[in-house]
Amino acid sequence: MYYNNNFPESFFRKGHSTLTWGTVLLGSVLFFLAIFIFAYPALIAYFIAAIILFAGLFTLAIGWKLWQFRNAINKLDRLEGEPFHNRSSGTDHSRFTYIRW
């Protein structure tokens, strides 16, 4: 009797092989990292300093984007409160086309 098997046999072998190699690679990286930390104890401080540095840069980038967003919102608010005839031609973005049927 023939069973409809949607997964070929090599599907599970490939997944297991990938999982095994990933685990071996992670273990070897952690092992060599531990050797480097034992050899150079100041390396821990460098890692912590790098994490703090990247967290600070990430926070500054988010703050800059929020600052730009706030300026854009303020510009839109100023346009809304300004009378139409006092606006410069560069801020006239509202064009309407009326079609009568």
Secondary structure, DSSP 8 states (H G I E B T S, - for coil): -----SS-HHHHHHHHHHHHHHHHHHHHHHHHHHHHHHH-THHHHHHHHHHHHHHHHHHHHHHHHHHHHHHHHHHHHHHHHS-GGGS-GGG----------
